[in-house]
Amino acid sequence: MFEVISLTSQVCAVVLIVALASRFHTGLLTFSPKWIQFLRTDDSEKPQSDRSIVLIVLGMCLSMGTILTLNQFVGIHIFAVTLVLLLAFSWHKLTWPSWPVLASFALAATISVLFVAFAFHLHGIWMREGVNHDLILYTRGGEWALEHGTLAQNSIVERAYQTGSGYGHCLFWIGDACPLNRSGTHTFVGLMSLLRDRVIPVSTFLLTLPLALLTTASLWMNVPQSQRDRLGVRFAVISLFGILLSVSAPILGALWNGNVATACGALVLANAVLVFVSPAARNYKAETTIILGCLTGLAAHFYSESMWFVGLITAVHVGLCSLDGRSLSTGKRFLKLSVMAVGSWVLVGNAAILMALASLLTVSNEVGRDLPWQNYFLEVENWRWLSIPFSGHLYSWNDKYPSIVGAIGTVLICLLTLASPNRFRMWISLSVVALAVIVIERTDYEYGVHKIVQMFGPIVLAVGLAAIIQQIPSKRKSSTKVGTAFAALSVAVVGIQIHSDLNFAHRSREAANAFAAKTIRMGDIDKFELIGPNETVVLNDLSIPPSDRFSKTNWIDLLVAREGAHVSMGNVENDPYRGAYVQFNMIDRMQGEDRADWVIQGAETAGQTPIIVYENLQPYEAGSLRLYNLRNAHLPAVFQSTGWWEREPGHVWTSGAFTLDVLGETGYTGAPAGQVPVIDLELGFYSPPPDGRVSVLRNGELLETLPASVSQIRLPVIGGYQVFEIRPSWEVQSPADLGHSGDTRKLFAAISRITSRFASPNQSMQTQ
């Protein structure tokens, strides 16, 4: 049912955008006589492209711009109903695109969804995540966009997420004070869950669907007027190319890495290139200038950094369109086109432009600067850069793509441009990619490598596909007139692109299996719905494997917050990897609680036995997580705070003095007769001296000193929050220090079991 509703939401979102675009299309046609004189640029040559498809592309840009702008101030659920009613009343007046265009839209959208679902192995999956953890940001942002404006005031965001002041409130990139604007991406994530009040994270991978339709429409703009009689060929070619570009390796690589805003920005940039190199760019200078201005505004919404590159293409277009050899005429035309470009940019981008301007310093000085980042292109043969349009960027799986094949594909695209009448514009577009690569190489900017691949790789593909479309022969031309070399190059490029997309799908499925432990399935989240409003959930994150901890912490916080509850953790001394993005909400929060209603911890992996046990209490299993309901059991909750190494089969070592944060229920008097809440430790110590002693402290107060020969320690629990510390009297050493092995870790205690239970009072707190 989850998947059915999600797919229905995506269909509704796409229909809404296309219908609204058709409404704008109708308006543009209706008022065309009134403003056509203003748009006229004294072009004397016969148009070589279809103006109706130009207006369709413009209508789609305005449609998306309208939705993004409205969502800056009100939630999607509020304005979507209004838009649907307005469109319903004017349905019979809409001027829809021609059936080949609509059919290509439907085919591109359907195949794109199926391909993404196959590539990321999404069946039955609620959340899938790879190396990066940005998916949580966009899931949160999408849910926010459904009910709120994406540029809400700081105070509203802070109250909603209890973040206080500082950068914490921007960790979800929500609100009007975030250093990097991604509001449009949040809007499209929300649109993919239009019929829901909660976002399914994997549906975020499909947020580019509306942009896939725009890409298909932009490809139609590259069809010359001479090809109007080859309807079947045009439909087949445009549909195929729209799919190939929308699910190309750079785009899928951005989605897989959680950089969904980058994927949106890359597709907007690719659309700008498709418009820039199209025959319409010369035939309808004013209309295409407005389209490019709109695309610049859209880029500001989705991925503010990409706005500058789209704006550069727009500026070059204005400059080229203004040249006619007469200085006075050139100046007038330049002024007119500049006004159109800036006006459409401001109209569509509006407030997002201001945020993009404000983010300049952040982008240039803070994002990933001096950050080591895995890449496959720096410090290797420079020719590998030629493969980026086809290989994408998939971290450890990049070496499974034959780079030489991708490099050949790029060279073939460059050769294809030689036959295009718009070759100069195509060379300008390819030069932008080359310049970006040179900058990354010269600066050795490791973090920027995957951004270059994701953002600029699709430009090369867009140029190549546009070059092929523009040379499809018409019936009036004999097929023998088509250069054999061009036909062979075209087939080779398309074949390489199909191979590369399928190769990436295969690699991404391997990656999905490698990160299966991070995955949360549809059935797993049902257990979180047992948590009630205002309940306290203690997360013992150290029980989760380190490779999954950061990811799972983020999603646990989201799932708990959805039920109106909150997550608490003990003091981990601001360890940046514990508490993940939301540590400012949960770290050291246990001390303010008076009871724990639930405990969440990781499940045991193969060969492991449970370390922390709640006596006579069976957990709810949610995939790799275990949920313990303490509401009726009233057992103390245990949190491993400081001094712990990672769990090993059968035990967990500590690095020296270690602490346990415990939350007992304040005021509880229902324990079994004659019993009190306790925490029992089963443990041993590593190479203690003969006179070694172990001190047991609670809240800094010494409870007892024990000989290092003890194998069990009992900790008496009082009401509320308390911190137990076990401290050695000797200097802890590593096996390497003692010559026992090469292990350099300082080892104190090996703990095999921590049991929360009720037991008879034991004054000695030990069993020797």
Secondary structure as the mmCIF struct_conf table of DSSP 4:
data_model
#
loop_
_struct_conf.conf_type_id
_struct_conf.id
_struct_conf.beg_label_comp_id
_struct_conf.beg_label_asym_id
_struct_conf.beg_label_seq_id
_struct_conf.end_label_comp_id
_struct_conf.end_label_asym_id
_struct_conf.end_label_seq_id
HELX_RH_AL_P HELX_RH_AL_P1 PHE A 2 THR A 30
BEND BEND1 PHE A 31 PHE A 31
HELX_RH_AL_P HELX_RH_AL_P2 SER A 32 LEU A 39
BEND BEND2 GLU A 45 GLU A 45
HELX_LH_PP_P HELX_LH_PP_P1 LYS A 46 PRO A 47
BEND BEND3 SER A 49 SER A 49
HELX_RH_AL_P HELX_RH_AL_P3 ARG A 51 ASN A 71
TURN_TY1_P TURN_TY1_P1 GLN A 72 PHE A 73
BEND BEND4 VAL A 74 VAL A 74
HELX_RH_AL_P HELX_RH_AL_P4 ILE A 76 PHE A 89
TURN_TY1_P TURN_TY1_P2 SER A 90 SER A 90
HELX_RH_3T_P HELX_RH_3T_P1 TRP A 91 LYS A 93
HELX_LH_PP_P HELX_LH_PP_P2 TRP A 96 SER A 98
HELX_RH_AL_P HELX_RH_AL_P5 TRP A 99 ALA A 119
TURN_TY1_P TURN_TY1_P3 PHE A 120 HIS A 121
TURN_TY1_P TURN_TY1_P4 HIS A 123 GLY A 124
STRN STRN1 ILE A 125 MET A 127
BEND BEND5 VAL A 131 VAL A 131
TURN_TY1_P TURN_TY1_P5 ASP A 134 ASP A 134
HELX_RH_AL_P HELX_RH_AL_P6 LEU A 135 GLU A 147
BEND BEND6 HIS A 148 HIS A 148
TURN_TY1_P TURN_TY1_P6 THR A 150 LEU A 151
HELX_RH_AL_P HELX_RH_AL_P7 ASN A 154 TYR A 161
TURN_TY1_P TURN_TY1_P7 GLN A 162 GLN A 162
BEND BEND7 SER A 165 GLY A 166
HELX_RH_3T_P HELX_RH_3T_P2 TYR A 167 CYS A 170
TURN_TY1_P TURN_TY1_P8 LEU A 171 PHE A 172
BEND BEND8 GLY A 175 GLY A 175
TURN_TY1_P TURN_TY1_P9 ASP A 176 ALA A 177
BEND BEND9 PRO A 179 LEU A 180
HELX_RH_AL_P HELX_RH_AL_P8 SER A 183 LEU A 191
TURN_TY1_P TURN_TY1_P10 MET A 192 LEU A 195
BEND BEND10 ASP A 197 ARG A 198
HELX_RH_3T_P HELX_RH_3T_P3 PRO A 201 LEU A 206
TURN_TY1_P TURN_TY1_P11 LEU A 207 THR A 208
HELX_RH_AL_P HELX_RH_AL_P9 LEU A 209 TRP A 220
TURN_TY1_P TURN_TY1_P12 MET A 221 ASN A 222
BEND BEND11 VAL A 223 VAL A 223
HELX_RH_3T_P HELX_RH_3T_P4 GLN A 225 GLN A 227
TURN_TY1_P TURN_TY1_P13 ARG A 228 ASP A 229
HELX_RH_AL_P HELX_RH_AL_P10 LEU A 231 SER A 246
TURN_TY1_P TURN_TY1_P14 VAL A 247 VAL A 247
HELX_RH_AL_P HELX_RH_AL_P11 ALA A 249 TRP A 256
TURN_TY1_P TURN_TY1_P15 ASN A 257 GLY A 258
HELX_RH_AL_P HELX_RH_AL_P12 VAL A 260 PHE A 276
TURN_TY1_P TURN_TY1_P16 VAL A 277 VAL A 277
BEND BEND12 SER A 278 SER A 278
TURN_TY1_P TURN_TY1_P17 PRO A 279 PRO A 279
HELX_RH_AL_P HELX_RH_AL_P13 ALA A 280 ASN A 283
HELX_RH_AL_P HELX_RH_AL_P14 LYS A 285 PHE A 302
TURN_TY1_P TURN_TY1_P18 SER A 304 GLU A 305
HELX_RH_AL_P HELX_RH_AL_P15 SER A 306 SER A 322
BEND BEND13 ASP A 324 GLY A 325
HELX_RH_AL_P HELX_RH_AL_P16 SER A 327 GLY A 349
TURN_TY1_P TURN_TY1_P19 ASN A 350 ASN A 350
HELX_RH_AL_P HELX_RH_AL_P17 ALA A 351 ALA A 358
TURN_TY1_P TURN_TY1_P20 SER A 359 SER A 359
HELX_RH_AL_P HELX_RH_AL_P18 LEU A 360 ASN A 365
TURN_TY1_P TURN_TY1_P21 GLU A 366 ASP A 370
BEND BEND14 TYR A 376 PHE A 377
TURN_TY1_P TURN_TY1_P22 LEU A 378 GLU A 379
BEND BEND15 VAL A 380 VAL A 380
HELX_RH_3T_P HELX_RH_3T_P5 ASN A 382 SER A 387
HELX_RH_AL_P HELX_RH_AL_P19 ILE A 388 SER A 391
HELX_RH_3T_P HELX_RH_3T_P6 TYR A 395 LYS A 400
BEND BEND16 TYR A 401 TYR A 401
HELX_RH_AL_P HELX_RH_AL_P20 SER A 403 LEU A 416
HELX_RH_3T_P HELX_RH_3T_P7 THR A 417 ALA A 419
TURN_TY1_P TURN_TY1_P23 PRO A 421 ASN A 422
HELX_RH_AL_P HELX_RH_AL_P21 ARG A 423 THR A 443
TURN_TY1_P TURN_TY1_P24 ASP A 444 ASP A 444
HELX_RH_AL_P HELX_RH_AL_P22 GLU A 446 ILE A 469
TURN_TY1_P TURN_TY1_P25 GLN A 470 GLN A 471
HELX_LH_PP_P HELX_LH_PP_P3 ILE A 472 SER A 474
TURN_TY1_P TURN_TY1_P26 LYS A 475 ARG A 476
BEND BEND17 LYS A 477 LYS A 477
HELX_RH_3T_P HELX_RH_3T_P8 SER A 479 LYS A 481
BEND BEND18 VAL A 482 VAL A 482
HELX_RH_AL_P HELX_RH_AL_P23 THR A 484 ALA A 514
TURN_TY1_P TURN_TY1_P27 PHE A 515 PHE A 515
HELX_RH_3T_P HELX_RH_3T_P9 ALA A 516 LYS A 518
STRN STRN2 ILE A 520 ARG A 521
HELX_RH_3T_P HELX_RH_3T_P10 MET A 522 LEU A 530
BEND BEND19 ILE A 531 ILE A 531
HELX_LH_PP_P HELX_LH_PP_P4 GLY A 532 GLY A 532
TURN_TY1_P TURN_TY1_P28 PRO A 533 ASN A 534
STRN STRN3 THR A 536 ASN A 540
HELX_RH_3T_P HELX_RH_3T_P11 ASP A 541 SER A 543
BEND BEND20 ILE A 544 ILE A 544
HELX_RH_AL_P HELX_RH_AL_P24 PRO A 546 ARG A 562
TURN_TY1_P TURN_TY1_P29 GLU A 563 GLY A 564
STRN STRN4 HIS A 566 SER A 568
TURN_TY1_P TURN_TY1_P30 GLU A 573 ASN A 574
TURN_TY1_P TURN_TY1_P31 PRO A 576 TYR A 577
BEND BEND21 ARG A 578 GLY A 579
HELX_RH_3T_P HELX_RH_3T_P12 ALA A 580 VAL A 582
HELX_RH_AL_P HELX_RH_AL_P25 GLN A 583 MET A 586
TURN_TY1_P TURN_TY1_P32 ILE A 587 ASP A 588
HELX_RH_3T_P HELX_RH_3T_P13 MET A 590 GLY A 592
BEND BEND22 ASP A 594 ASP A 594
BEND BEND23 ASP A 597 ASP A 597
STRN STRN5 TRP A 598 GLY A 602
HELX_LH_PP_P HELX_LH_PP_P5 ALA A 603 GLU A 604
TURN_TY1_P TURN_TY1_P33 ALA A 606 GLY A 607
BEND BEND24 ILE A 611 ILE A 611
STRN STRN6 ILE A 612 TYR A 614
TURN_TY1_P TURN_TY1_P34 GLU A 615 ASN A 616
HELX_LH_PP_P HELX_LH_PP_P6 GLN A 618 PRO A 619
STRN STRN7 TYR A 620 ALA A 622
TURN_TY1_P TURN_TY1_P35 GLY A 623 SER A 624
STRN STRN8 LEU A 625 ASN A 629
TURN_TY1_P TURN_TY1_P36 ARG A 631 ALA A 633
HELX_LH_PP_P HELX_LH_PP_P7 LEU A 635 PRO A 636
STRN STRN9 ALA A 637 GLN A 640
BEND BEND25 THR A 642 GLY A 643
STRN STRN10 TRP A 644 GLU A 648
TURN_TY1_P TURN_TY1_P37 PRO A 649 GLY A 650
STRN STRN11 HIS A 651 THR A 654
BEND BEND26 SER A 655 ALA A 657
STRN STRN12 PHE A 658 GLY A 664
HELX_LH_PP_P HELX_LH_PP_P8 GLU A 665 GLU A 665
TURN_TY1_P TURN_TY1_P38 THR A 666 GLY A 667
BEND BEND27 ALA A 671 ALA A 671
HELX_LH_PP_P HELX_LH_PP_P9 PRO A 672 PRO A 672
TURN_TY1_P TURN_TY1_P39 ALA A 673 GLY A 674
STRN STRN13 VAL A 676 PHE A 685
BEND BEND28 TYR A 686 SER A 687
TURN_TY1_P TURN_TY1_P40 PRO A 690 ASP A 691
STRN STRN14 ARG A 693 ARG A 698
TURN_TY1_P TURN_TY1_P41 ASN A 699 GLY A 700
STRN STRN15 GLU A 701 PRO A 707
TURN_TY1_P TURN_TY1_P42 ALA A 708 SER A 709
BEND BEND29 SER A 711 SER A 711
STRN STRN16 GLN A 712 PRO A 716
BEND BEND30 GLY A 719 GLY A 719
STRN STRN17 GLY A 720 PRO A 728
BEND BEND31 SER A 729 TRP A 730
TURN_TY1_P TURN_TY1_P43 PRO A 735 GLY A 739
BEND BEND32 HIS A 740 HIS A 740
BEND BEND33 GLY A 742 GLY A 742
BEND BEND34 ARG A 745 ARG A 745
STRN STRN18 ALA A 749 ALA A 759
TURN_TY1_P TURN_TY1_P44 GLN A 763 SER A 764
STRN STRN19 GLN A 766 THR A 767
#
